[in-house]
């Protein structure tokens, strides 16, 4: 397989959780288990640096906070008598089952972001 000249930074590739270089290899082989490298083009996802995925926390925050805010606004429409603290607490409780999804996509976005600006 020939390596493309520029990384593929496409929304579809991110949504399907695929490799930023080839767009074919899966980043995850189980819901909470990442592949060390792309099974197709052998791009090493972690770059071998300790703390590499620390930047993914920013993307996790960017995904979770707007989701909680949106849920709080929607709840306020259906539960107008509730206090803001109760509404935010309920929205947070609704988001807890989404933590694995947010974790996966924050890592995928971080890998794509990193490969886009500093291709390996």
C-alpha beads as a LAMMPS data file, in Angstrom:
LAMMPS data file: protein, C-alpha beads

120 atoms
119 bonds

1 atom types
1 bond types

-500.0 500.0 xlo xhi
-500.0 500.0 ylo yhi
-500.0 500.0 zlo zhi

Masses

1 110.0

Atoms # bond

1 1 1 0.000 0.000 0.000
2 1 1 1.288 3.453 -0.840
3 1 1 1.215 6.113 1.799
4 1 1 -0.903 9.171 0.943
5 1 1 0.984 12.462 0.755
6 1 1 -1.286 14.199 3.275
7 1 1 -3.199 12.769 6.237
8 1 1 -6.866 12.089 5.694
9 1 1 -8.700 14.447 8.007
10 1 1 -12.315 13.697 7.257
11 1 1 -15.345 13.735 9.475
12 1 1 -16.459 10.320 8.206
13 1 1 -13.127 8.793 9.169
14 1 1 -13.450 10.221 12.674
15 1 1 -17.063 9.077 13.072
16 1 1 -16.146 5.539 11.976
17 1 1 -13.115 5.640 14.338
18 1 1 -10.617 4.861 11.590
19 1 1 -6.921 5.550 11.133
20 1 1 -6.048 9.142 10.176
21 1 1 -3.365 8.015 7.718
22 1 1 -5.135 5.366 5.622
23 1 1 -8.767 5.827 6.692
24 1 1 -9.262 2.053 6.758
25 1 1 -7.787 0.548 9.923
26 1 1 -9.864 0.571 13.091
27 1 1 -8.452 2.432 16.081
28 1 1 -10.353 0.251 18.594
29 1 1 -10.650 -3.536 18.666
30 1 1 -13.041 -3.545 21.651
31 1 1 -15.186 -0.842 23.305
32 1 1 -12.466 0.109 25.804
33 1 1 -9.376 -1.331 24.110
34 1 1 -7.290 0.478 21.507
35 1 1 -5.079 -1.083 18.903
36 1 1 -1.433 -0.120 19.424
37 1 1 -1.097 0.541 15.701
38 1 1 -3.232 0.575 12.585
39 1 1 -3.780 -2.986 11.326
40 1 1 -3.626 -1.713 7.712
41 1 1 -0.844 0.921 7.435
42 1 1 0.871 0.236 10.821
43 1 1 0.698 3.826 12.067
44 1 1 1.593 3.738 15.785
45 1 1 -1.252 5.594 17.521
46 1 1 0.455 6.572 20.774
47 1 1 3.765 7.719 19.260
48 1 1 5.485 5.993 22.176
49 1 1 5.324 9.085 24.359
50 1 1 4.191 8.861 27.989
51 1 1 1.146 11.021 28.509
52 1 1 0.454 11.258 24.774
53 1 1 -3.312 11.066 25.253
54 1 1 -3.400 13.849 27.861
55 1 1 -4.474 16.189 25.064
56 1 1 -7.506 13.978 24.470
57 1 1 -8.881 15.187 27.814
58 1 1 -9.485 18.608 26.273
59 1 1 -11.549 17.045 23.513
60 1 1 -13.396 14.948 26.097
61 1 1 -14.266 18.128 27.965
62 1 1 -15.327 19.786 24.694
63 1 1 -17.700 16.881 24.001
64 1 1 -19.139 16.402 27.500
65 1 1 -19.807 19.964 28.683
66 1 1 -21.962 21.063 25.709
67 1 1 -23.858 17.770 25.968
68 1 1 -24.607 18.377 29.659
69 1 1 -25.610 21.986 28.902
70 1 1 -27.944 20.870 26.103
71 1 1 -29.531 18.203 28.291
72 1 1 -29.988 20.758 31.085
73 1 1 -31.796 23.126 28.708
74 1 1 -34.034 20.335 27.398
75 1 1 -34.816 19.170 30.940
76 1 1 -35.688 22.744 31.910
77 1 1 -38.412 22.713 29.245
78 1 1 -39.982 19.545 30.673
79 1 1 -39.246 20.135 34.372
80 1 1 -39.632 23.922 34.825
81 1 1 -40.023 23.798 38.622
82 1 1 -36.689 22.086 39.260
83 1 1 -33.656 23.982 40.525
84 1 1 -30.616 24.395 38.296
85 1 1 -28.581 22.125 40.575
86 1 1 -31.113 19.296 40.172
87 1 1 -31.251 19.784 36.405
88 1 1 -27.461 19.705 36.027
89 1 1 -27.283 16.667 38.327
90 1 1 -29.855 14.817 36.230
91 1 1 -28.072 15.767 32.997
92 1 1 -24.780 14.536 34.438
93 1 1 -26.398 11.251 35.512
94 1 1 -27.761 10.800 31.992
95 1 1 -24.262 11.393 30.572
96 1 1 -22.529 8.787 32.772
97 1 1 -23.421 5.853 30.465
98 1 1 -21.952 7.872 27.577
99 1 1 -18.480 8.049 29.158
100 1 1 -17.051 5.157 27.055
101 1 1 -18.367 6.807 23.876
102 1 1 -16.912 10.192 24.866
103 1 1 -13.605 8.540 25.827
104 1 1 -13.335 6.779 22.464
105 1 1 -14.174 9.806 20.367
106 1 1 -11.909 12.135 22.343
107 1 1 -8.975 9.817 21.609
108 1 1 -9.948 9.461 17.953
109 1 1 -10.230 13.239 17.544
110 1 1 -6.888 13.720 19.326
111 1 1 -5.120 11.193 17.056
112 1 1 -6.576 12.862 13.958
113 1 1 -5.713 16.335 15.262
114 1 1 -2.144 15.281 16.033
115 1 1 -1.640 13.535 12.693
116 1 1 -3.085 16.494 10.818
117 1 1 -0.660 18.997 12.344
118 1 1 2.352 16.700 12.837
119 1 1 2.156 13.678 10.512
120 1 1 4.355 10.763 11.424

Bonds

1 1 1 2
2 1 2 3
3 1 3 4
4 1 4 5
5 1 5 6
6 1 6 7
7 1 7 8
8 1 8 9
9 1 9 10
10 1 10 11
11 1 11 12
12 1 12 13
13 1 13 14
14 1 14 15
15 1 15 16
16 1 16 17
17 1 17 18
18 1 18 19
19 1 19 20
20 1 20 21
21 1 21 22
22 1 22 23
23 1 23 24
24 1 24 25
25 1 25 26
26 1 26 27
27 1 27 28
28 1 28 29
29 1 29 30
30 1 30 31
31 1 31 32
32 1 32 33
33 1 33 34
34 1 34 35
35 1 35 36
36 1 36 37
37 1 37 38
38 1 38 39
39 1 39 40
40 1 40 41
41 1 41 42
42 1 42 43
43 1 43 44
44 1 44 45
45 1 45 46
46 1 46 47
47 1 47 48
48 1 48 49
49 1 49 50
50 1 50 51
51 1 51 52
52 1 52 53
53 1 53 54
54 1 54 55
55 1 55 56
56 1 56 57
57 1 57 58
58 1 58 59
59 1 59 60
60 1 60 61
61 1 61 62
62 1 62 63
63 1 63 64
64 1 64 65
65 1 65 66
66 1 66 67
67 1 67 68
68 1 68 69
69 1 69 70
70 1 70 71
71 1 71 72
72 1 72 73
73 1 73 74
74 1 74 75
75 1 75 76
76 1 76 77
77 1 77 78
78 1 78 79
79 1 79 80
80 1 80 81
81 1 81 82
82 1 82 83
83 1 83 84
84 1 84 85
85 1 85 86
86 1 86 87
87 1 87 88
88 1 88 89
89 1 89 90
90 1 90 91
91 1 91 92
92 1 92 93
93 1 93 94
94 1 94 95
95 1 95 96
96 1 96 97
97 1 97 98
98 1 98 99
99 1 99 100
100 1 100 101
101 1 101 102
102 1 102 103
103 1 103 104
104 1 104 105
105 1 105 106
106 1 106 107
107 1 107 108
108 1 108 109
109 1 109 110
110 1 110 111
111 1 111 112
112 1 112 113
113 1 113 114
114 1 114 115
115 1 115 116
116 1 116 117
117 1 117 118
118 1 118 119
119 1 119 120
